[in-house]
């Protein structure tokens, strides 16, 4: 790959990255519980049981909404099967 081809590839990757939406903010337990329409205790129990993916930041737990939705869909599919 020549330098020009390499530079073009880098520019193309950069342009594609710039076109993607910025990441959604991470949700707290309270925000997640509100979106799921459950209590905070239920949301925490789902984390402890491994039903919900989470990120631990120090002593805090945070959630990526897209990952939570995927996990819930997978769980629902496994229940049906």
Residue, then its C-alpha position, 0 to 999 in steps of 0.5 A: x500500500x502506498x502512502x497515498x493509499x494509506x492516507x486515503x484509507x485513514x481519511x475514509x475511516x476518520x470520515x466514517x467515524x465522524x458520521x456516527x452518532x456520539x455515544x449516548x450518556x451512561x445511565x444511572x440505576x435510577x435512570x435505568x429503573x425509570x426507563x424500564x418502569x421498575x423500582x431501583x431495587x429490581x434494577x439492582x437485583x437484575x444486575x446482581x443476577x447477571x441479567x443486565x450488562x453494566x459498567x462499574x465506575x469506582x463504586x458506581x454502576x452505569x448502563x449503556x441503554x443499547x446493551x441493556x435492550x439487547x440483553x433483554x431481547x436475548x433473554x426474552x428469546x431464550x425464554x421462548x425457545 
